[in-house]
Amino acid sequence: MTLKPEFVALAFAQSTMMTTNGAAKGKFSMDTSRYSSVKRLALAVWVTRAGEVQPLQATGGWISPADRIE
Protein backbone atom coordinates (compact mmCIF):
# COMPACT_ATOMS: atom_id res chain seq x y z
CA MET A 1 0.00 0.00 0.00
CA THR A 2 1.23 3.50 -0.83
CA LEU A 3 0.10 6.43 1.29
CA LYS A 4 -0.48 9.75 -0.44
CA PRO A 5 -0.29 12.87 1.77
CA GLU A 6 -3.47 14.94 1.73
CA PHE A 7 -2.09 17.84 3.77
CA VAL A 8 1.33 19.29 4.47
CA ALA A 9 1.99 21.78 7.26
CA LEU A 10 3.47 24.92 5.71
CA ALA A 11 3.50 27.13 8.79
CA PHE A 12 2.86 27.15 12.53
CA ALA A 13 1.56 30.09 14.54
CA GLN A 14 1.11 30.36 18.29
CA SER A 15 -1.02 32.87 20.13
CA THR A 16 -1.94 33.58 23.74
CA MET A 17 -5.66 33.73 24.48
CA MET A 18 -7.23 36.39 26.68
CA THR A 19 -10.39 35.88 28.71
CA THR A 20 -13.00 38.64 28.84
CA ASN A 21 -16.46 38.19 30.37
CA GLY A 22 -16.01 34.41 30.42
CA ALA A 23 -15.08 34.16 26.72
CA ALA A 24 -11.55 33.29 25.61
CA LYS A 25 -10.29 34.96 22.42
CA GLY A 26 -7.04 34.73 20.51
CA LYS A 27 -5.72 36.30 17.35
CA PHE A 28 -3.08 35.33 14.82
CA SER A 29 -2.22 36.26 11.26
CA MET A 30 -0.97 34.32 8.25
CA ASP A 31 0.84 35.75 5.26
CA THR A 32 -0.91 33.89 2.44
CA SER A 33 0.62 36.02 -0.35
CA ARG A 34 3.17 33.34 -1.20
CA TYR A 35 0.32 30.88 -1.82
CA SER A 36 -1.61 33.11 -4.23
CA SER A 37 -1.24 30.57 -7.05
CA VAL A 38 -3.29 27.92 -5.22
CA LYS A 39 -7.09 27.79 -5.10
CA ARG A 40 -7.45 26.88 -1.45
CA LEU A 41 -5.52 26.15 1.71
CA ALA A 42 -6.42 24.05 4.72
CA LEU A 43 -6.37 25.64 8.16
CA ALA A 44 -6.18 23.63 11.38
CA VAL A 45 -6.58 25.28 14.79
CA TRP A 46 -6.37 23.73 18.21
CA VAL A 47 -6.50 25.08 21.76
CA THR A 48 -4.38 23.76 24.63
CA ARG A 49 -3.60 24.90 28.13
CA ALA A 50 -0.27 26.72 28.41
CA GLY A 51 2.60 24.23 28.50
CA GLU A 52 0.42 21.23 27.63
CA VAL A 53 -0.05 19.32 24.37
CA GLN A 54 -3.47 17.75 25.01
CA PRO A 55 -6.02 19.65 22.85
CA LEU A 56 -9.07 21.12 24.59
CA GLN A 57 -10.72 22.07 21.29
CA ALA A 58 -9.80 21.64 17.63
CA THR A 59 -11.26 22.56 14.25
CA GLY A 60 -10.19 22.93 10.65
CA GLY A 61 -11.40 23.67 7.17
CA TRP A 62 -10.63 25.01 3.74
CA ILE A 63 -9.86 28.67 3.11
CA SER A 64 -9.00 30.72 0.04
CA PRO A 65 -5.64 32.53 0.14
CA ALA A 66 -7.62 35.78 -0.27
CA ASP A 67 -9.98 35.12 2.70
CA ARG A 68 -9.92 37.34 5.78
CA ILE A 69 -11.34 35.52 8.79
CA GLU A 70 -12.16 37.28 12.04
C-alpha positions as CSV (number, residue, x, y, z in Angstrom):
1,M,0.0,0.0,0.0
2,T,1.2,3.5,-0.8
3,L,0.1,6.4,1.3
4,K,-0.5,9.8,-0.4
5,P,-0.3,12.9,1.8
6,E,-3.5,14.9,1.7
7,F,-2.1,17.8,3.8
8,V,1.3,19.3,4.5
9,A,2.0,21.8,7.3
10,L,3.5,24.9,5.7
11,A,3.5,27.1,8.8
12,F,2.9,27.2,12.5
13,A,1.6,30.1,14.5
14,Q,1.1,30.4,18.3
15,S,-1.0,32.9,20.1
16,T,-1.9,33.6,23.7
17,M,-5.7,33.7,24.5
18,M,-7.2,36.4,26.7
19,T,-10.4,35.9,28.7
20,T,-13.0,38.6,28.8
21,N,-16.5,38.2,30.4
22,G,-16.0,34.4,30.4
23,A,-15.1,34.2,26.7
24,A,-11.6,33.3,25.6
25,K,-10.3,35.0,22.4
26,G,-7.0,34.7,20.5
27,K,-5.7,36.3,17.4
28,F,-3.1,35.3,14.8
29,S,-2.2,36.3,11.3
30,M,-1.0,34.3,8.3
31,D,0.8,35.7,5.3
32,T,-0.9,33.9,2.4
33,S,0.6,36.0,-0.4
34,R,3.2,33.3,-1.2
35,Y,0.3,30.9,-1.8
36,S,-1.6,33.1,-4.2
37,S,-1.2,30.6,-7.1
38,V,-3.3,27.9,-5.2
39,K,-7.1,27.8,-5.1
40,R,-7.4,26.9,-1.5
41,L,-5.5,26.2,1.7
42,A,-6.4,24.0,4.7
43,L,-6.4,25.6,8.2
44,A,-6.2,23.6,11.4
45,V,-6.6,25.3,14.8
46,W,-6.4,23.7,18.2
47,V,-6.5,25.1,21.8
48,T,-4.4,23.8,24.6
49,R,-3.6,24.9,28.1
50,A,-0.3,26.7,28.4
51,G,2.6,24.2,28.5
52,E,0.4,21.2,27.6
53,V,-0.1,19.3,24.4
54,Q,-3.5,17.7,25.0
55,P,-6.0,19.7,22.8
56,L,-9.1,21.1,24.6
57,Q,-10.7,22.1,21.3
58,A,-9.8,21.6,17.6
59,T,-11.3,22.6,14.2
60,G,-10.2,22.9,10.7
61,G,-11.4,23.7,7.2
62,W,-10.6,25.0,3.7
63,I,-9.9,28.7,3.1
64,S,-9.0,30.7,0.0
65,P,-5.6,32.5,0.1
66,A,-7.6,35.8,-0.3
67,D,-10.0,35.1,2.7
68,R,-9.9,37.3,5.8
69,I,-11.3,35.5,8.8
70,E,-12.2,37.3,12.0
